[in-house]
């Protein structure tokens, strides 16, 4: 089980980047990732964040790390893809 403060930090980051959107999240023990879906009037955006990323960050560091990886920009540019966040950075799921 992931630290709820860390999950909340991701949700708050996504909410700030996608105002007036609904953020859904769930943990997938099979892939050891936490999935986030941003439901907005402009579309649905999906990210999966690996446990390795969460393990390497304090909750307070997460928004800055996601901004540094330009997660929100990638989600906007790739609405039909799932963006995977790892300790090393971003990649498209399936690559």
Residue pairs with C-beta under 8 A, 6 or more apart in sequence:
1 27
2 27
2 34
2 51
2 54
3 54
3 59
5 59
6 54
6 57
6 59
6 62
7 25
7 34
8 59
9 59
9 60
9 62
9 63
10 25
10 34
10 36
10 49
10 62
10 66
11 23
11 25
11 36
12 63
13 62
13 63
13 66
13 67
13 71
13 72
14 21
14 23
14 36
14 38
14 47
14 72
15 21
15 23
16 63
17 71
17 72
18 38
18 40
18 45
18 72
20 40
20 41
21 38
21 39
21 40
22 38
22 39
22 40
23 36
23 37
23 38
23 39
24 36
24 37
24 39
25 34
25 35
25 36
25 37
26 34
26 35
27 33
27 34
27 35
28 34
28 35
28 48
31 48
32 50
32 51
33 48
33 49
33 50
33 51
33 84
34 48
34 49
34 51
34 54
35 46
35 47
35 48
36 46
36 47
36 48
36 49
37 44
37 45
37 46
38 44
38 45
38 46
38 47
38 75
43 79
44 79
45 75
45 76
45 79
46 75
46 81
46 82
46 83
47 71
47 75
47 82
47 83
47 84
47 85
48 82
48 83
48 84
48 85
48 93
49 84
49 85
50 84
50 85
50 86
50 87
52 86
52 87
53 65
53 85
53 86
53 87
55 87
56 87
57 65
66 72
66 85
69 85
69 89
69 90
70 90
71 83
71 85
71 90
74 83
74 90
75 83
78 92
81 92
81 93
82 92
82 93
82 94
83 90
83 91
83 92
83 93
84 90
84 91
84 92
84 93
